[in-house]
């Protein structure tokens, strides 16, 4: 392998190993990470409700789809009596926590007094709180026993609480406010329930005995205790595993595509040399061994270095996601040798496999024909490649048709497969695409540049198979990058436009802390009128969509429904306030679905879904609406949502119509303020944009690798043409004509790749817009498109012209090596 080509192959493999290893770092972190056992460290076990739901697949009942729950699933406190009877158990603490807002708007954590047994919290003065309006606070707060605090807690208005005691110690004592145990359970909104039952005991305490005493509940020991203490970590782990698996799979396919094309080109560059080996008696196996051995010499060190660099790249990716709030603080980074070894193995195996496949054609040539065939490039596609390419094309177009027909979540899930299918079709049918590009662009180039244009079109036609290895990564970079980028901007734009069009209120009340207190809703009703206020409580529900569990954004509504217009297509939202629900559920047993997850035919039917804490309900569909991006895919009665969330005392926002003076209400509730519907829509847009940043970061990393692959492939392709370029000089072409030919040929190749990439991206975006967000929401920035195309053309031209100028010096006469 020539030195320049070996450097290009090494650079591609290094980047490939670094990219795949970085996603491996995130995947290992997701698999190994557990929440920190800050307060539960002294427990032998923690009894809690499951924080995920599972449902068997229709076609395969042995397999199930797990989905995490974002709300805290509570445990009946009465279970503690059975757990205390287990041998070895010394104490069971019913842990309860709730948000508290002080008079200055600061947010603190309220806890039940029994939880002082979990940390080194000691009573320094006074006594433990026992009455409804008593609390204990940190001794360093500057307060004294008998002082009064105004606290906003449990969704009520700020009320005075008497300090009954002062405490010291504990990792979070300065931020905690302690209530009586029963008071804390009542204020948390679920009397008789606890967040978890923390079991203190001896080494003789048996986990199996605890499981028998608490059937249907989870008994967590060891590191799993931290997942109960910080359920957001466990939820993020499942989501991160899915993201890493999907994006890592895409990255692996991209790596395979680029490295295969690059190594195929490097082997083609040595066709004459390898053919001579066949002519002098080397067997096909010996030829393949030579190629594989030389590839290993390049692949192993480059892949090892890339694997080591993946640790730093994975760290940066993890830090970025944590900084954007996508990962909870408790989900730490796990660095180990597995991602490095995995990246090394994948890169080396890909390189060896690609080199072996590329060597098959040369090694299979008959010795008598070896030298003659080495001078002629193949012009016809193998039958297997043609058939496979047409199959991928059919699959891609079929995915687009299915997405258009079904829409919603099915269409959104089909986007990745749609892009990859069309790209693989372009890769396999690359020579046909190159010839089509020459047929279209060739006459245009020959008009202003007759001689260089004719040379460019003739060489491109004769080398269509070789140039296909260059066109494919260009199309891949542009189509994949543009599709993912503009799908994200389209989704954000849809959120903005749908929220702006659907919010009919004059004011939106929000809060800096846990939310708008439930008492504020009644206060605004008294000020602005009962028909002017809507309370909205956000949550996430789990629902089976096309035989797969999906986590869906949901909102609970109460009050005047005229303040929002989600674009009802069938039925009526009034049904959310009519029929009474079953025993055990407050409010109504109805639901409205967006067109992303439901259809007009479902109005009047019953669906099954899991609420935020895992409670399964079977509500009746009363409406189907369009604006799912702006209002979530599920609308439920407010009381149904509030009864099954972590914080039942606060709403996410209030919609208020009219010009009533709300300042007295805002002054009464610390941290609450009013904004306009437009400003609130802008805040939703920013939130949606931030949620999509990690995906865009991953797409940027994959696109950058693809661009590096494009430049490396172009440089290798140019370096492999030294004999051809020198021969053109010897038969009379000037240096300027040869360089002009290369420039035009580069424009032809880049233009063809850009056209294919733009076509694939257009099909993807039109499918997404037509099936999910609506074509009017498409958001494609011309400036970004121009910048991306300019980067590809400038860097691609440089990758071709720099080695070409070195191979064609001005003063030295041409000579074939």
N, C-alpha and C positions, 0 to 999 in steps of 0.2 A: 504494500500500500504506500502510495507516494506521501511525502511528508505533509504537503499542504492539505491533501484529502484526509489524511489521518488526523490532522489538527481539527478539521471541520467535523469529522465524525466524533472525535473526542469532546468537542464543545457541545454538540447536540446531546450526547449521552450524559454528560455532566449536568446539563440543564434538566434532562429528563429525570435523572435520579434525584436531583434536588427538588423538583416539582412533586413527583410522586411521594418522596419521603416526607415532604412538608405536610401533605394530607395524612400520611401515616402517623405523624406526630400528633395531629389533632385527633385522629381516630383512637390512638393509644390513650390519649388523655381522657377521651370520652369513656373508654372501656374501663380505665383504672380509677377515674376520679370518684371521690365520695365527698359528701359534705363534711365539714369539720365537726368533730364532737366537742363543741365548746362547753355547753352546759350539761350534755349527756355523757360526759367522759367517765363519771363515777358509776354509771348504771351498768348492770350486768346484761340488761336487755331493755328494749323499748317496744311496747305494744301499741300498734297504730293501725289505722285503716289503710288499705291499699291505695297507692297514689297513681294507679293506672287502670285502664279498662282493657279488656280483650274480648274479641269476638271471633268465632270460627269462620273460616272462609267457606263459601257455599260449595265450591267444587272439591275442597279438600278439608273435611272437618278435623283432621289431625293437626292442621296448621292454623295459627291464629295471628291476628294483627294487634299488637299492643300499642296503645296511645297513652301518653302521660296526662295526668290531670293537673291543671294549673291552680285549682283552689284546694285549700286544706280540707281533707276528708276527716271528719271528727269521730271520736271514739266515745261510746256511752260510758260515763263515769262509773256506772254500776258494775262494770266488768272488773273494776279494781278489787271488789270484794272477793271474787273467785281467784284472782291472781294472788292476793295476799295469802291464800290458803295453800299455795304451792310450797313444798319444802325448800328451805334455803332463802326464801324471800323475807327481807327484814322490813321493807317499806315500799309502798307504791305511791308515787306522786302523780296526781292528775294535773298535768302541765297545761296552763291556759295563758294565752297572750293576746293583746289587743292594742291598737294604736291609740295614743293619747295626744291631744293638742293642748299646749299650755296657753296662757293668756297672751303671751308674746308671739304666738304662731309657731313655736318650736314643736317638733314631733318627737314624742318619747314612746317607749314601749311599756305598756301596763301588764303586770303579771299577777297571778294568784299567789297568796302568801305561802302556800305549801311548797312552791318551787324554790324557796330559799334553801331547802335541804339539798338542792342539786349543786349549789356553789357555796363558796366560803363567805356567805352573807351573815353578818351578826347584828343583832339588835343592840345598839349602843345607848339608846335613851328611849323612854316611853314604853309603849307596848305595841303588840302586833295589831294591825287593823282588823276590826270585827264588824263594825256597823256599816251600813250602806254608804255613808258619806265620810268614810275614814280611809286614809292612805298612809303609807310609810315612804319616806324619801331618803336620799343619800345624806349622810351627816355633813358632807362637805358642800352642800347646796346653799348654806347660809341661812337656812330656815331653822325654826325651833319648834319643839312639840307644842301643839296648841295653835300654831299659825294656820291660816286659811289659804288654800290654793284654789284658783278658778281653773277647772279642767273641762275640756270638751271631749267627751268619751261616750262610746256606745251609740253614736249617732244623735245624741241629744244636744241641747244648747249648753253653753258653758255654765257650770254650776259650782258652788263652793264646796270644797272638800277639806275636812279638818285633818291636820297632820297628827297622827297618834303615836308615831315612833320614828326614830332616826336609825338608819342602818349603815354599815360600812363593810367593805370587802366585796369580792366578786368582780369578774372581769368587766361587767357592764353595769355595775351598781349605780354609777353616776347618771346613767341614761334610763334606768328603770324606775317605774313608780309601782309600788306594791299595794294591791287591794286585798280585801278579804276574799277567801277562796270562792264562796258562793256569789259574792258581788262580781268578781271577775268573770265567772261563768255566765251570769245574767247579762253583764254589759257586752260580752262577746257575741251575744245574739243566739246562743245555743245552750240554754239552761240544761244542766244534767249531762253535758258533754265536755270533752277535753280535747286539746290538740293531740295529745298522746299520753299514754300511761308509762311513766318512767319507773323501772323496776330496780330497786336497790336490794342487794342480797349478797350471799356468800358464793364460793366456788361450787358449792353443791347444787346451786340453782340450775335446773335442767330446762333447756330451751324447749324440748319436747313436752315437758309438763306444762310449760307456759302456753304452748300452742293448744294443748288439750283444754286448758282453762279458758282460752280465748278463741273459740272456733270462729272461722271466718275473718279473723284479723291477722295482721302481719306481726311476727315477733322478730325484731331486728337485733342482731348482735354484732360485735366487732365494728368494722368500718361502716356497716349498713346503718348503724345508729345515727351517723351523721346525715344520711339521706333522709331520715325521719325528721331530724332537727332542721334541716334545710331542704325541703321538698323541691324547691326550685332548681337545685343542682341535679337531682334525679331526673326531673322533666327535661332539663337542658341536655342531659347526657343522651337520652333517646333521640332527641331532635338532631344533635350534633353527629351522632352515629349515622343517621340517615343522610345528612348533608354531605359528610365526608365520603360515604359510600357512593353517592350519586356523582358528586363532582370529581372524586378520585377516579371513578370509573371512566368518566369523560376524559380526564387527564391521561389515563392509561391508553385509551383508544387513540388520542391525539399523538401521544408518544409513539405508539406502534405505527401509525400512519406515516409520520415524518421520518422516523429512523429507518423504516423499511425502504422508503423511497430513496433516502440518502445512501444507504448501503448498496442498494441496487445500482445506483449511479456509480458508486465507487468501483463496483465489480465490473460494470460495463466499461469503465475507463481502462481496465486491465484485460479486456477481452483478448487483445492480440497476444499479450504475453502468456495468458492461460491457454490460448489455442495452440501456441507453439509447444507448451508442455504436453498437450494431448497428442500433437503431431509426432513428438519424439518418443511416445510410448507411455506417458503417465496415464494411470487409470482414472475414471471419474471420481472414485473415492479419494484418491490421492489429491486431485485438484480441489475437491471440496475441503479436505483437511487443511490444505495450504491456506485457503481463504478463511476458514473458521479460526485457525491458529493465529493468523495475523490480526483478525478482528478481535480476538481475545486479548492480544497484547495491548490494543488500544482501549478496549471496553472496560477491562477490570480496573485499571487505575483511575480512568475518568469517572466511572460509576461509583467507585469508592469515595473519591473526593466529593462528588455530587451528593452522595448519601450523608457524608459528614456535614456538608453545607445545609442539608435539609433540616438539621436540628435547629440551626439559627433561623432559617426561613420559617419553619413551623412555629418557633418562639415568637417571631414578629407577627405572624398571622394570628396566633392566640392572643397576643397583647392588643392587637388592633380590634379584634372582636370583643374582648373584655372592655376595652376603652370606649367602644360604641354602645355598651350596655346590652349587647346581644348575649353574652355569656354572664352568668351570675358570678359574683366575686368568689364564691366558694368552689367554683369549678377550676381547680388548679391545673398547672401544666405538668405533664408527665414526660420526662425525657429518658429514653432507654435505647438499647441497641437494636430493638426489633425494627423500627422504621428504617434505620440505616441498612440493616441486613436485607430487609424486604426490598428497598429501593435498589440496592446493589444487585440482588437476584433478578428483579424484574428487568432492569436495564441490560444486564449481561445476557439474560435469556432472550430478550427481544433482539439484541444485536446479533447473537449467534444464530437465532432462528432466521432473521432477515438475511444474514450473509449466506446461510445454507440454501435458502430459497433462491437468492439471486445467483448463486453459483450453479444451480441445476441446469440452466440452459447451456452454459459454456461446457460444463462437464459431460453433458449428454451428446455433444457433437461428435460425429465419427472422426477419427484421426485424419483420414484422407481429406476431409472437408473442413477441418478446423481452421486453418489459416485463411482460406477463402471466405468462409462465413463470418469470420471475426471482423472483416472490413465492411460488412453490410449490416445496418441495424434492422431489426424486424419491423415490418410495416403493418402486419395484421395482428389483431387481438386474438389471443387464445380463446377457444370456445367457452371454457369454464369462466374466464374473466368477463366475457361479454354477457353470458347468461346471469352470472352473479350480480353484475352491475345493473342489469335490467330488473332483476328481482328487488334490489335495494331501491331503485327508482320507483317501482310499483309500491313497495312498502311505504316509502316516504309520501307519495301522493295519496295512498290509502289512509295514512295517518291524518293528513290534512283534511281529507273528505270526512273521516270519522269525527274529527274535532269540530268541523263545521256543523255536522249533523247533530251531535250530542251536546256540544258546548260545555260551559261551566267548568267544573273541576276536571272533567275528562279531557277537555281541550287544554287546560293548563298543564296537566300531567303529560300530555302528548308532545309538548314542545321540544323537550330534549331529544326524544326518539326521532322526531321529525327532522331536526337539523342533522343528526348523525346519519340517518338513513340517506338523506340527499347528498351528504358529503361523501359517504362511502360509494354511492353511485357515481359521483363525479370522479372519485379516485380511480375506480375500476374502468370507467368509460373515458378516462382522460385523453387518450389519443384521438378519439372521435371529437372531443371538445376542442382540442388543439387545432385539428384540421378545420373545424367549423369556424374557429377564431381567425385562422389564416384566410379562409374564404371570404370572411366579412371584412377584416381589417387590411388584408393584403393589397387589394386595389387602391384603398385610400392612401397607403404608404407609398405605393409606386408612383403616384402622380407627382408629388413634389420631389421625391428622391428616387429617380429611376433605377440607377445602378445599385445603391445600397438596399433599396426597397425590394428589388428583384432577388438579390442575394439573401435577404432576411426571410422572405416568403419561401424561397426554394429550400433553404436549410431547415426552416421550421417544419415544412411539409415532410422532408425526408427524415427528420428527427422527432416526429410526433410522440413516439413512445418515451424518448428521453425527456422531452419537455413536459410531458404529462406529470413527471415526478416533481416538476417545479410549479406547475399550475395548481396542483392539488393543495399543497400547504398554503398557497396564497388565498385560494378560495376558502380554505378551512379557517384561516385567521380572520378574514373579513366576515364570513357568514356567521361563525360562532360568536365572535366578539360583538358584531352589530346586533345579532339576534338577542343575545342575553342582555346587552346594554339597553337596547330600545324596548325590549319587553318590560324591563324594570321601569324605565321612564314612562312607558305607556301605562303601566299599572299605577304609578304614582300620580300621573296626570288624571287617570280615571277616578282615583280617590279624591283628588282635589275638585274636579268638576262635578262629580256626583254629590259630594258633601255640600258644595256651594249651591248646587241647584236644589237640593233637598231640604236644607235648613231654612225654615220659614220664620224663625224667631228673630226678634230684635236684639235680644241679649242672650248670652250664654254664661252661666255661672259655673266657675271652676274653682278649684282649691289647690294650693301648693302642697298640702299634706296628703293624708290618705284619701281625701275626697270631700265632697260637699255633705255635711251632716244631714241625716234624714230629717231632723227637725227644721232645717232650712227650707225644705220643700213646703211644709205647712206654713212657715212664716211668709214665704213668697206668695203662696196662695191667698193669704189674708191681705197682702199688700197689693198684688196685681190682679187678683180675681181668680176664682177656681178654674175658669176656662182658658187661662193664659199661661199655665205652667205645665211642663212635661219633665218628669224625672227619668233619667237614663242610667241604667246600671250595666256596665260591661262585664262580660265573662267569656269563657271559651267552652264550647260544648263539643262532644264527640258524636259523630254520626256516620253511618255506613253510606258511602257514596260509590256506586258502581262496584259493589262487593269489596270495598276497601274502607277501613276506618279512616276518617279525616277529622282533624281538629279544626273547628270552624269558629270564626269570630261571631259572637252573639251579643245582643243587647236586650235588656229588660226595660219595658216602657210602662209608665204610669202617668195618668193625668190627661191633658189635652193632646190628642194625637194630631191636631191640625198644625202643630209647630214643626212637623217634619213630613216630608213627602218622599218616601223611598221609591216612588214610581210603580205603584201597584198595577199589575197587569190582569190579575184575576182575583176575585174575592174582595174582602174588605178588612182593613185593620181593626175595625170596630169589634170584630170577633174576638180580639185579644182581651176584651173586657166583659164578655158575656157568660158563657156556660161555666158552671162551677166545676172545680177539679175534684179528683178523688181524695179520699181520706188520707191525711198526712201531708198534703200539699196545700199551701195557702195560694189564693188567687185562682186563676183559670187554667184549664188544661188544653190550651190551644197554642198554635205556633204559626208564624209566617216565614216563608222560605224565599230566598233569592232565586233567580233563574239559573244561578250557577249550580245549585244543588237540587232544584225542584222544577216542576213544570205546571202549567195551568191545569193539566188533567188531574193533578194530585189534590186540588182543592176539595175539601170534604172527606178526604181519606185520612188514615192514621199513619204516623211515622214513629220510629223508635229513635231515641237519642239519649245520651248520657249528659247530665248537667255537670257543672264545674267540679263537684265533689264526687262524681261517679254514680249519682242516683239515676237509675233508668226510668224514663217516663215514656208514655205513648200518647203524645198530644195529637189533636186534630188540626189539619192544615186549613187555615181560614183565608190565607192570602198568599199570592206569589208576586214578587216585586222585582224590579230591574236593577236598582242601584245597590248591588251587593258590595261593590268596592268601597262605597262611601259609608254604608250603614251596617256592614257585616252580612253574613249569609243567613243568619237566623235572628228573628225577632220573637221575644217571649213576653208574657206578662211579667211585670216588675217583681211581684211578690214571689213568683216561682224562682226567679233568678236569685233574689236576695236571700231566700231561705237556704241556698246551697252554694254560698260563696264564703271565702275566708273572712271578709269584713262586711257583715250585713248592715252595719250602721251608717255607711256612707254611700252616696251615689257618685258616679263619675262626673256628671254635669247636669245642670238644669237648663232647659230651654224656656225663655220667658218672652212673651209677646206683649207689645204695648210700651208705653213710655212712663210707666210708674216709677217713682223714686225708690230705688233699691238700696240707697246708702244706709238707712237704718238697719236693714237686714245684714248687709256686709259688715257693718261695724260691730254687730252683735256676734258674728261668727269669725274668729281669727283665722287668717289665711285664705279666706274666701274672697274672690274678686270677680268682677263682670268684664266680659269682652264681647266683641261683635261676632256675628256669625262668620263674617269673612276672615277675621283673625283666627277664629277657632278652626276653620277649614284649612288655613295655612299651617296651623300647628299639626293637624292631622296629616297633611302632606309631608311635613318635615319628619314626623314620626314614621310614616311609611317609607320615606327615603332612607332613613337611618337603619330601619330593619333590613333593607335590601343591600346595605353597604358590604357586609361580609361576602355575599354572593358575587357582587361586582368586583370585590377584591380578588376573589378566587378566579373569576373570569379574566380579570386583568393579568393575573399570573399565567394562566393558560395561554392567553393571547400573546403575551410577551414571549413565552417559550416558542409559540408557533411562529412568531416573527423571526426569532433567532434561527429557527429551523429553515424558514424561507431564505434568509440571507446565507446561511451555511450551504443550503442546497444550490443556490444560484452560484456561489463562489466555487463549489466543487464542480458543478456542471461546466463552468467556464474554464477551470483549470484542466478538466479532462479533454478539452477541445484544442489543445496546443497544436497537435499535428494538423488538424483541419485548418486552423487559422494560418499557420505557417505555409501550408500548401496553397492557400488562396494568395498569399503574398508572392509565392514563387511563380504562379501562373499569370501574374500581371496586376493583381489588385493592389492599390496603394494602401498604405497604413491607414490613412484617413477613411478610405472606403470600407475597410474591414471594421474599424472602430464604429463608423456610422451604421454599418450592418448590425453590429452587436447592440447598439443603442436602439435601433428600430426593432430588432428581434426581442429585446428586453421589454420595450413598450408593448409589443404584440403579446408576449407571454403575460406580463403584468395586467394588461388590459383584459385579456381573456379570463385570467384568474379573478380579477375584480368584477367582471361581468357575471361570472358564475357565482361568486360569493354574494354579490348584490341580489342575484335572482333567488338564491336559497334564503337569504335574509328577508327578502320581500315576501316570499311565500310564507315564511314563519310568522312575520309580523302581521300580515293580512289575515292569516288563520287565527292568530291570537286576538287581534282586534275584532274580527268578525264574530268569533265564537265566545269571547270572554268579556272584553271591555266595551265593545262597540267600535266601529271604524272611526268615529268622530274623536275618540280618545287617543288615537295614535299620536305618539310624540317622537319625532325623529328630528334631531338637530342637524341642519345643513353644515353648521360650523364644525361639529364633531366629525361628520362624514368627510368633509374636505380635509380636515387635519389628519384623519386616519389614512385616507387615500394618498395624501401628500407624503406622509411618513413611509408608507409602503413603496411608493414609486421612487422617492429619493434614495432610500436605503437600498432598495432592490437594484437600482441603477448603479449605485456605488459598489455593491457586491459583485457586479459583473465587470464594470469598467476598470476597477483597480487591478485585479489580477490580469485582465486583458492587456492593459498598458505595460505591465511588467513582461508579459510574454512577447510583446511586439515592440522592442526598443526602437528608438528613432535611428540610431547610427549603425548599429550592428546589423549586418545582412541576415536575412531569414535563413534558418537552417533546421531541417527536420532531425530531431534527436533519435 
